[in-house]
Amino acid sequence: MVSSNSTPFYPNSTLADLPTYQYQVDASTLGEVVSNEFQQDPKLPGVIIKQGEDAIGVISRRKFLEQMSQPYSLELYMRRPIRILLEVMASETLKLSHDCQIDQAVRKALNRSRDLVYEPIVVI
């Protein structure tokens, strides 16, 4: 799902002014459910993994597909909880407040390590 606001952007615009994706699943959701969602929505950048009310991590489409292309990954992760894949990938998630200004968010995102620069950001 995409929420989109038709608000113009200004120097003090925040992350709340940007369109966002809301796809999230419980940590016990099977990997094949996430895979099906990625196949159905090619624009979906990733999935937020939740344990109760807490976001425990994010798996981007790119990282998910990279991992699934490895030998035996389909057999290992498709019929198991997505939490297991998240633990194996062990990637740091950038979480920013909805009232963070866009320019600050860009700086924080680009200051991540090279392999994380294009990973999704969780807006709280």
N, C-alpha and C positions, 0 to 999 in steps of 0.2 A: 504494500500500500504506500502511496505517496501522498503526503499532505503538501499542498502548495498554497502559498500565499501570493497574492498579486501585488504585494507591497514593493515599491521601488527601493533600491538599496542606496544608503547614504554612508558617509564615513563612520558613523556611529551605529550602523546596523549590526544586529546580533545574529547568532546562530538560529534563534527562533524565527528570523525572517526568511530563512532558507527552506526549500523543500526538503523533506526528510523521508526516509523509509522506516517503517515500523515493524518489520518482520522479526518476530522473536518466538523462541520455543523454549519449553522446559528442558532442563538438562537430561531428562529421561527420554526425550523424543528420539526415535530411531533415525540413524543417518540417512536412510532411504527417503524419509519424509522431507528432510532438508534438500536432498538431491532432486526430488520431484519438484519442489518449489523453485529451485534454481532453473530447472528445465522449463517450467511454465512461465517464469518471468525473467527474461534475459537481461533486464535492466537492474535487477536486484543486486546490490553491491555486496551484501553479506547477511548474516543472521546473528542476532543477539541471543546468547544462551543465558537463561535465567534459572536460578535456584530459588524457588519461592518468589519473593519480590525483588531479589538482588540480581543485577546483571553481573554474571561471573566471567564473561568474556564475549568475544566476537570472533566469528570465523568468516573471512571474506570469501567471496565467490572464487577469486583467483587462488587463494591458498587451499580452499576445499578441492578445486579441480586439480591442482598440482598434486595434492596428497592422494586423490583418488586415481591418478594416473600411475602411481607407484605399484610395483608387483604386489599382489595379494591384498591391496588396500580395500578393494570392493568387498572381498570376503570378510575382511576384518572389521570394517566400520559400518557397512550398510544395515546390518541387522542388530547393531548394538546402539546403546544410548550415545547421543552426540557428545555428551560430556567426555567420553573416552577419547574421541578425536581431539577435543579441545585440550585435554591434558597432554596428549602426545605432541600437539603443535606448540604448546606453551609459549604463546605470544602475548606481549604486553598490550593492553587495550588503552587507548587514549580516551578518557572520559572528560567531557567539558560541559559546563553549565550552559543552559539555553540562553542565558543573558551575557555570555562571553562574546565580545565583539569579533566580527569576522576576521579582521586583520590579525588579531591576537591568536585566534584559532589557527589561521594559516601558518603563522610563525611556529606555533607549537607543533603542528602536524609536520612541517618541513624540517624541524629540528630532531625528528626521530631518526633512528638508524635507517640506512639506505633501503633495507628490505621491508621496512614498515611505513615508509613515506606515503605510499598509496593505499594503505589499509584504511578501512572505515573508522570513523570517529563516533563514539556513543555520546549523544546529546542528552543530558539529564535535565 
